Amino acid sequence: MFLIDMGWCGRLVFSGAIWTAFGAGLFPALPSQCLAGQGSPEIARILLPDRNFDVIPPPPWGEGLAEPLAFAGRALADGSIQFAGVPIDGPRLIALAGGRGPEPIEVRVRENFGRPVDLEDFILFLDDVLRDGARSQPVWITPGRGRRAGILLHPDDIFEGKPRLYGAHGPIDIDPPQPQVNLPPARDGDPPGSAWAMRYRNPSGESESLAALAAVRAESSFAARIRSLMSQLRNQGAEVYLNSTVRSRERGYLMWGAFVLSRASDEDEVRARAKDLHRAREEWGLSVSIEWLHPEGWQATREAARAMAETYEVVYATQAGARASDHYTGRAVDLVALALPRRLDLRAPNGKSRRFDLSPPQAARDLSLSPGIIEWIEVNFALKKLRSDYPHWSDAQ
């Protein structure tokens, strides 16, 4: 998982030859933290997506999706895109487009990147990168950004039958992520911001996270079942990440608060949601000393909450989940498994085994987006997948 501080002290937005900054009045004034003793404000770059082809020739493409992919590779040249942890440049795209064999281009791309790429939307994204001259600096797309934008498959695509179209979900941040470990912890009374991720921290590292999970419920085999599943996936070449196990109620409250405030549409909604957050804190008996309303106003509040939600990589949060999450009682984990092999063999604790064929073009090759595998694991590993929450699995025993 990538943990991001988006540098909300400043933003620079570009679309073609048009550059927009704070002076145009489209974004909030700089927060006081950025003006007092913080040095030069960071400038965050944003891509404004659309579904037009401005650089890549539009369809029809005689050679299918390989044709625009090759064109994008030639235009990108030595430009760099860090795509959900995968470095991409022009030669890599050209090689993919020119690959030979019976596999469709969608399969080749997902195998090469090890990511559940929505190829048509990825090509639209490449067009916008080329349109805006963004290749002059590295472009960073974290997994969360990619799913929200529709460049990577989203749970809505798989489980809701609602294709997440690129260009329909607002601007895309393309600045490099800042590791959470580099942030100073927030102080009591601070407004929202990425530094709150350093308070009420999760166990550090996979071993410690699994140990914490086992310790909370010593009588349960939940940690052992998760460890077995992870080991089997890794042994077959998958990338496996255990992002969270036991979580404090304080951290869950902060994640939910950042999520809901970041999605407020106007001043009245920001103030109403902040009031709800303060009321929930009192009702739930939490002593989290965050001041949800930023002193620089409602827009600064929303922007700071967005940066905070990005740092947590939270893409889904509810009040009910924040109040009584299975993470608090050691009954849930956030587990990500990517780059699944074409043939995946699993053996469950109950002794049953199954081989899954993931070679078809529609296979996401991502555990959280693979309905057939999820259903079998739920039955035979006694787990439950929360389909709307990309990484979330809970104990069904």
C-alpha positions as a printed Julia matrix, in Angstrom:
397×3 Matrix{Float64}:
   0.0     0.0     0.0
   1.2     3.49   -0.82
   0.77    6.06    1.94
   0.54    9.58    0.7
   0.94   13.11    1.96
  -0.28   15.19   -0.96
   1.3    18.44    0.23
  -1.91   20.42    0.64
   0.06   23.61    1.25
  -0.27   24.37   -2.45
  -1.58   23.07   -5.74
  -0.71   23.67   -9.34
  -3.21   22.42  -11.86
  -2.52   22.01  -15.53
  -4.63   21.18  -18.54
  -2.99   21.71  -21.88
  -1.5    25.17  -21.95
  -3.75   26.44  -19.13
  -2.2    26.64  -15.67
  -4.36   27.41  -12.66
  -3.12   28.34   -9.18
  -4.49   29.73   -5.97
  -4.51   33.24   -7.34
  -7.35   32.34   -9.7
  -9.58   31.74   -6.71
 -10.38   28.14   -7.62
  -8.67   26.69   -4.54
  -8.52   27.69   -0.87
  -6.0    30.11    0.51
  -2.79   28.63    1.84
  -3.23   27.24    5.35
  -1.32   29.03    8.05
   0.88   25.98    8.66
   2.28   26.5     5.19
   3.08   30.13    5.83
   4.65   29.88    9.25
   8.0    28.2     9.49
   7.29   25.49    6.94
   9.57   26.73    4.16
   8.35   26.89    0.57
   4.9    25.4    -0.01
   4.77   22.09   -1.81
   3.21   22.21   -5.26
   0.93   19.28   -6.03
   0.34   18.42   -9.67
  -3.09   17.36  -10.85
  -4.24   15.8   -14.08
  -7.67   16.81  -15.37
  -9.04   13.69  -17.09
 -11.47   13.44  -19.97
 -12.57   10.81  -22.46
 -11.29   12.63  -25.55
  -8.28   11.65  -27.64
  -6.15   14.77  -28.07
  -2.77   13.19  -28.87
  -3.39    9.52  -29.57
  -5.33    9.04  -32.83
  -8.92    8.11  -31.95
 -10.58    4.82  -32.92
 -11.23    2.86  -34.99
  -7.91    1.05  -34.54
  -7.13   -1.57  -37.13
  -4.8    -3.44  -34.78
  -7.04   -3.14  -31.74
  -5.84   -1.66  -28.45
  -2.22   -2.51  -29.27
  -2.21    0.31  -31.83
  -2.9     3.25  -29.46
  -0.68    1.62  -26.82
   2.25    1.6   -29.26
   1.54    5.21  -30.27
   1.53    6.25  -26.6
   4.83    4.44  -26.07
   6.5     6.3   -28.91
   5.16    9.63  -27.66
   6.04    8.94  -24.03
   9.6     7.95  -24.98
  11.74    8.17  -21.82
   8.99    9.8   -19.75
   8.22    7.98  -16.54
   4.95    6.85  -14.96
   5.01    5.12  -11.59
   1.83    3.11  -11.93
   0.7     1.42   -8.7
   4.31    0.53   -7.94
   5.2    -0.42  -11.52
   7.63    1.8   -13.49
   6.34    2.45  -17.0
   8.09    4.2   -19.87
   7.77    4.34  -23.65
   9.89    1.29  -24.49
   7.9    -0.86  -22.07
   4.61    0.15  -23.72
   6.02   -0.42  -27.21
   7.28   -3.87  -26.28
   3.87   -4.78  -24.84
   2.04   -3.56  -27.92
   4.35   -5.48  -30.21
   4.2    -8.73  -28.3
   3.31  -11.84  -30.22
   1.36  -14.86  -29.15
  -2.2   -16.07  -28.69
  -2.92  -13.98  -25.59
  -5.09  -10.88  -25.99
  -3.4    -7.56  -25.3
  -5.42   -7.2   -22.07
  -3.85  -10.38  -20.71
  -0.34   -9.32  -21.71
  -0.72   -5.94  -20.02
  -2.11   -7.37  -16.77
   0.61  -10.0   -16.64
   3.36   -7.52  -17.43
   2.21   -4.92  -14.9
   0.87   -7.4   -12.36
  -2.08   -5.04  -11.91
  -5.82   -5.24  -12.82
  -5.57   -2.65  -15.59
  -8.7    -1.4   -17.34
  -6.87   -1.1   -20.64
  -9.23    1.2   -22.54
  -9.29    3.69  -19.66
  -5.54    3.32  -19.21
  -5.07    4.43  -22.83
  -7.31    7.45  -22.21
  -5.14    8.25  -19.18
  -1.98    8.0   -21.3
  -3.52   10.44  -23.78
  -4.12   12.97  -20.99
  -0.57   12.55  -19.71
   0.75   13.27  -23.2
  -1.72   16.12  -23.76
  -0.62   17.99  -20.67
   3.09   17.51  -21.13
   3.19   15.68  -17.83
   5.89   13.33  -19.07
   8.44   16.09  -18.39
   8.24   14.94  -14.74
   7.46   11.51  -13.31
   3.74   10.84  -12.95
   2.65    8.9    -9.87
  -0.55    6.88   -9.79
  -1.0     5.03   -6.51
  -3.37    2.04   -6.31
  -6.06    4.11   -4.61
  -5.83    6.86   -7.2
  -5.93    4.34  -10.01
  -9.06    2.61   -8.69
 -10.89    5.86   -8.02
 -10.08    7.12  -11.52
 -11.1     3.89  -13.25
  -7.61    3.16  -14.6
  -7.5     0.07  -12.41
 -10.55   -2.12  -11.97
 -12.73   -1.06   -9.04
 -15.04   -3.23   -6.9
 -17.97   -1.43   -8.55
 -16.87   -2.87  -11.91
 -16.81   -6.41  -10.6
 -19.53   -6.68   -7.96
 -22.02   -3.92   -8.78
 -22.07   -4.04  -12.58
 -21.3    -0.32  -12.6
 -18.28    0.35  -14.83
 -16.11    3.05  -13.3
 -15.39    5.26  -16.29
 -12.18    7.23  -16.49
 -12.84   10.97  -16.59
 -16.0    10.81  -14.48
 -14.44   11.11  -11.02
 -12.66   14.43  -10.9
  -8.99   15.47  -10.98
  -6.22   12.93  -10.42
  -3.29   13.72   -8.15
  -0.04   12.74   -9.85
   2.6    13.87   -7.34
   4.95   11.32   -5.74
   3.77    9.71   -2.51
   5.47   10.55    0.76
   6.02    7.55    3.05
   4.01    7.86    6.22
   7.08    7.19    8.33
   8.52   10.56    7.28
   5.66   12.55    8.81
   5.81   14.11   12.29
   2.84   13.11   14.45
  -0.03   15.56   14.66
  -0.29   17.59   17.85
  -3.34   17.89   20.09
  -5.69   20.45   18.61
  -4.29   20.25   15.09
  -6.71   20.43   12.15
  -7.03   17.53    9.68
  -3.91   16.54    7.77
  -1.63   13.67    6.88
   0.26   13.87   10.18
  -2.72   12.34   12.01
  -1.77    9.0    10.45
   1.21    8.98   12.82
  -1.08    8.98   15.87
  -2.73    5.73   17.04
  -0.59    3.7    14.65
  -1.17    0.14   13.53
   1.29   -2.64   14.41
   4.4    -2.26   12.28
   5.28   -4.92    9.72
   3.67   -8.19    8.74
   5.03  -10.34   11.58
   3.97   -7.85   14.23
   0.57   -7.42   12.6
  -0.08  -11.18   12.58
   1.19  -11.5    16.14
  -1.18   -8.74   17.27
  -4.05  -10.49   15.49
  -3.28  -13.79   17.22
  -2.87  -12.13   20.61
  -6.22  -10.34   20.58
  -8.1   -13.61   20.07
  -5.8   -16.32   21.34
  -8.49  -18.97   20.99
  -9.05  -18.24   17.28
  -7.33  -19.72   14.23
  -8.0   -16.54   12.21
  -4.36  -15.43   12.1
  -3.24  -18.94   11.1
  -5.79  -19.09    8.27
  -4.7   -15.7     6.95
  -1.05  -16.72    7.18
  -1.74  -19.95    5.27
  -3.6   -18.11    2.5
  -0.83  -15.54    2.16
   1.86  -18.21    2.05
   0.1   -20.2    -0.68
  -0.41  -17.11   -2.82
   3.22  -16.02   -2.44
   4.55  -19.47   -3.21
   2.81  -19.25   -6.6
   4.29  -15.88   -7.47
   1.62  -13.45   -6.3
   2.44  -10.11   -4.68
   0.87  -10.2    -1.22
   0.49   -7.31    1.22
  -1.05   -7.4     4.69
  -1.93   -3.76    5.15
  -3.81   -3.81    8.43
  -4.96   -6.21   11.12
  -5.71   -4.88   14.61
  -6.69   -1.2    14.53
  -7.56    1.19   17.35
 -10.99    2.81   17.5
  -9.28    6.19   17.43
  -7.61    5.45   14.12
 -10.84    4.13   12.63
 -12.64    7.3    13.71
  -9.97    9.49   12.09
 -10.08    7.5     8.85
 -13.86    7.84    8.64
 -13.71   11.54    9.45
 -11.13   12.25    6.78
 -13.14   10.27    4.24
 -16.49   12.0     4.8
 -15.05   15.52    5.05
 -12.99   15.07    1.88
 -16.21   14.39   -0.02
 -18.18   17.4     1.22
 -19.41   19.59   -1.63
 -19.84   23.01    0.0
 -19.43   25.01    3.2
 -22.74   23.95    4.73
 -21.91   20.29    4.17
 -18.41   20.67    5.62
 -19.77   22.32    8.76
 -22.57   19.76    9.15
 -20.17   16.84    8.78
 -17.67   18.37   11.19
 -20.47   18.8    13.72
 -21.44   15.14   13.26
 -17.84   14.1    13.78
 -17.54   16.07   17.02
 -20.82   14.59   18.25
 -19.73   11.05   17.37
 -16.46   11.52   19.25
 -18.38   12.48   22.39
 -20.95    9.71   22.06
 -18.29    7.07   21.44
 -16.16    8.22   24.38
 -13.04    8.94   22.32
 -10.37   11.42   23.39
  -9.06   12.21   19.91
  -8.02   15.85   20.04
  -8.42   16.76   16.38
 -10.11   20.03   15.44
 -12.04   19.07   12.33
 -12.68   22.62   11.07
  -9.53   24.18    9.67
  -8.85   27.78   10.79
  -8.43   28.83    7.14
 -12.0    27.94    6.23
 -14.16   25.22    4.75
 -12.15   24.72    1.57
  -8.95   24.29    3.56
 -10.84   21.82    5.77
 -11.9    19.74    2.78
  -8.45   19.84    1.2
  -6.72   18.87    4.44
  -9.18   16.01    4.9
  -8.47   14.86    1.35
  -4.75   14.76    2.07
  -5.43   12.86    5.28
  -7.66   10.31    3.55
  -4.99    9.84    0.86
  -2.4     9.12    3.53
  -4.59    6.47    5.1
  -5.38    5.17    1.56
  -8.99    4.96    2.65
 -11.35    4.59   -0.29
 -14.41    3.41    1.62
 -15.6     4.26    5.12
 -18.93    4.34    6.95
 -20.04    5.61   10.34
 -21.13    2.12   11.36
 -17.74    0.71   10.45
 -15.91    3.46   12.3
 -17.98    2.88   15.41
 -17.71   -0.91   15.56
 -15.16   -2.22   13.08
 -14.09   -5.85   13.13
 -10.52   -4.5    13.07
 -10.95   -3.32   16.68
 -11.65   -6.83   17.94
  -9.13   -8.69   15.83
 -11.75  -10.09   13.47
 -10.66   -8.36   10.24
  -7.63   -7.76    8.04
  -6.87   -5.67    4.98
  -5.22   -8.08    2.56
  -4.09   -7.39   -1.01
  -2.87  -10.06   -3.45
  -1.88   -9.01   -6.97
  -0.33  -10.66  -10.03
  -2.09  -13.96   -9.44
  -0.82  -16.75  -11.73
  -2.77  -18.14  -14.67
  -3.38  -21.3   -12.67
  -3.88  -20.85   -8.95
  -3.95  -23.84   -6.59
  -5.33  -23.42   -3.08
  -5.67  -25.88   -0.21
  -7.97  -24.89    2.62
  -7.64  -25.7     6.34
 -10.6   -28.06    5.98
  -8.56  -30.18    3.56
 -10.35  -29.21    0.37
  -8.35  -28.03   -2.63
  -9.17  -26.22   -5.87
  -7.44  -25.08   -9.05
  -8.59  -21.76  -10.56
  -8.11  -20.86  -14.21
  -7.24  -17.15  -14.41
  -6.12  -17.1   -18.04
  -9.24  -15.51  -19.65
  -8.99  -11.81  -20.59
 -11.67  -10.84  -18.09
  -9.7   -12.26  -15.14
  -8.5    -9.4   -12.95
  -5.61  -11.47  -11.51
  -6.32   -9.62   -8.23
  -7.67  -11.53   -5.24
 -10.0    -8.72   -4.12
 -11.56   -8.6    -7.6
 -11.94  -12.35   -8.28
 -15.51  -13.48   -7.4
 -14.99  -17.22   -7.91
 -11.89  -17.36   -5.73
 -13.5   -15.16   -3.08
 -16.56  -17.41   -2.85
 -14.43  -20.56   -2.46
 -12.2   -18.96    0.18
 -15.22  -17.75    2.12
 -16.59  -21.28    2.36
 -13.38  -23.19    2.91
 -11.21  -20.74    4.89
 -14.16  -19.51    6.99
 -13.61  -15.92    5.91
 -15.93  -13.19    4.67
 -15.01  -10.65    1.99
 -16.54   -7.18    2.21
 -16.83   -6.68   -1.52
 -17.39   -2.92   -1.43
 -14.2    -2.4     0.61
 -11.34   -3.43   -1.68
  -8.9    -5.06    0.81
 -11.23   -6.03    3.71
 -11.62   -9.64    4.88
 -13.2   -10.7     8.17
 -13.37  -13.87   10.23
 -16.57  -15.87    9.72
 -16.0   -18.19   12.68
